[in-house]
Amino acid sequence: MGVLGGQVEVKICGIVRPHDARVAEEAGADAIGLIFVPRSPRCVTPQQARAIRATVARVCCVGVFANADPRELLETVDTVGLDLVQLHGQEDLQYCQTVASELGVHRIIKAIRFTEQVDYELLAPYADAGIRLLVDGAFGGGPLPWHRLSDWHTRLAVPLILAGGLTPENVGTAVTVVRPAAVDVARGVEASGKSRAKDPAKIVRFVQAARNAAACSAAPQQTATRAFVRRHA
């Protein structure tokens, strides 16, 4: 797997305003992330998320959860109309498969955090079960050691989404080194201040930098499997 046809998908995460969702869609992003983790400063309520969801027509809407009660998670999926679920806590394979039994495995993304070492043995059980993977860095940390992920396409049978410290300035290098199926950014495209609002110019630059790097990078293997798929696609 790898960059599909010279493309890389882009997710703008931590959306808290309808305007930011529209900007992301207009900039060419493939997905937006809506966070339902109470401790997150980017957390939204299901009602807020539904209003954001209603403002976009093309992008895939991903709900981000961490150690949520499965019943509450599924209720939020239905209330908001989420396309995919990203599990960003300590969810084990059994938990993921429980949620997948209700939604379908193609609608599940499991996020796993690493710092200096990337342990493929932690990733393999989820990949073998057909669950998409998102690799993130430590809380509040910088980018991952990208070179340690450069061989993911020979070791994982699912799309890999790269997150962790990405910005408009470094995403091109990250795409060139890792050649991920998709990249994910939140803080890296935010405006200054504490509102968690996005900076439209940063979103445009991020999308363009990721796509330009993908177009110049030879993908090691092509795949028809997308990282972000809408429910009714």
N, C-alpha and C positions, 0 to 999 in steps of 0.2 A: 504494500500500500504506500501511500505518500500523497503528494500534491496531485490533485485530479486535473489532468489536462492542462497543466500549467497554472492551475488555480489553487487558492487556499481559502477556506471559509473563514469568516470573521464573526465573532460574537462580542457585542458590547454589553457588558454585565453591570449590575448594580444600577439599573435605570430606576429613577424615582419620580420622573416627571413625564407626562405625555409628550411634551415638546421634544424631549431628548430621544424618545422612541422614534418619533417622526424623523428627526435629524439622522439617526442611525440608519433607518430604512432608506432615506433619500441618498445617503452617502454610499449605499451599496452593501451594507452589512447583511449577513445571512441570518443572524439571530440576535435577540436581545435577552438579557438575563434579569429576572425579577427575583429578589431575595426575600425569603420567608424565614430568616434566622433571627430571632429576637435580639441577640447580642450585636448584630451587625448594624452599623450606622446607616446602611443602605436598605434596611428592612422596610418592606411595604406590607400593608394589610391586603387581604384578598380583594377588598372593595377598591382600594387604590390600584391594585394590579389589574383588576378587570377594566378600570377606566383607561389605564395605559394600553392594555391589550386592544381595546376598541379603536385606538387611533392608528393602528398599523394593519396593513392588508397582506403584505408579502413575507415579512420576516418570520422566522420560527421563534416562538416564545418559550423560553426555558425557565422553569421554576427551580430555584436553588434552595435546598433544604439541608438540615444537619441534624441527624438523630431524631427525626420527627416521628410521632406516632403514625403508623401507616394509614390508619383510618382518617386522621386529620389531613394527612398529605393527599390522599385520594379525593377527599372532599374539596380541598383547595384546587386540585387539578380540574375538577368539574366546574367549580364556581368561576374560576378565572378563564378556563378554556386553554389550559397550557398544552403545548405540543410535546414537550419533553420534560423530564425530571432529572435534575442534577443532584446527586447525593454527596454532600460535602462534609460529612462527619466521619464517625467511626463505624459506618454501616458495614457489616460483614456480607459475605456472599449470600448467605441465607436470607438476610433482610432484602438485599437487592432482588433476589429471585422471587420473594414474596410480592414485592411491588410489581415486578415484571409479569407475574402471573395475572395481574389485573389490567396492566397497561400494555403489555407486550415488551419484549426485551429490547426492541429497536427504539423504545422511548426512554431508555434509562442510560444515564451517564454517571459513572462513578469517578469521583475526584479523589486523588490521593496526593498528599503532600510529601515532598522530599526536601532535603537541604543540600548536602554535598554529594550524597550517593543516591543513585536511582536503582532501586531493587526490583528487577524484573520478576523475581519470585513472588512479590506482593501483587504485581499487576496481572500475572499469568492466569490465576483462577477466574478473574472477572473477564478477561479477554477470551478465555476458553469457553465461557458461558455466553459469549456474544454480546457482552456489555461494553459499550463505548467507554473510553478512558480519558480523563482529563488529568494532566500532571501539573501540580501547582508547587509553589515554593512555600517557605515558612511564613507564618503570619507577620506581615509588616516587613518582610525581607526583600532582598533584591532578586534579580533573575536567577533561574536555575543554571547549573553548569551544562549548557546546551550540548556540548560535545559528548556528554554521557548518554544523550538520547538520539544520537545520529544514526544508530543502527536499529531503531525501534521497528522499522518496517520489515525487518527480517525476523523479528522476535514476537510480534503481536499481530493477531489476525483480525483486529478491529481498528477503526479510525482512532488516531491519537490527537487530542486537543491540547495545545500548549498554552499554559498560563504562567503567572508568576513574574511580577516586575516588568511587564512589557510596557513599552511606550512608543510613541511615533518615531522616536529616535533610534530605538534598538530592535524594533520588530523585524525590520528587513534582515538584519544579521541573524536573528533567531530563526526566521524562515529558511534562510540560506543554509544554515548549519543543520537544523533538525528536519526540515522538509515535512512539517506536520500536516495533518489533514485540515486542521483549523487552529486559529489562535483566539485567545480570550483575554479581554482587558476590561478593567473597571477603573481603578484609581489613576491609571496612566493617561486617561482622557478626560479627567475631571477638571473643572475650573478651579481657580484658587479660592480659598475660603472653606467654610465648613458645611455648605449647603448640600454637598454631594451631587450638585448639578453637573452635567457634562459640558465640555467646551466644544462647540460645533466644529471649530477649525481643527482641533486635535483629533476628533473622530474622523474627519475627512483625511487628514494626513496619515492617520494610523491605517485606515483601509487602503489608501493608495500605496503606502510603503510596503504593506504586506503583499498586496497583489503584484506590485512591481518586482519584488524579490522572488515571488513564486514563478513569475513569467520567465525569469532569468535562471531559475534553478531546474536542473534536469531531475525529474522525479524518478526514483529507482524502480518503481513499479506502479502501474496505473490501477485504479479501482473504481468501480461504479458505485461504491458505498459512500454516501455522504455522512458527515458528522451530524448535521442538523437537518431533520426531516419533519415536515409538518404532518399533523395527524391525518389529514385527508389528502396528502400528496400522492 
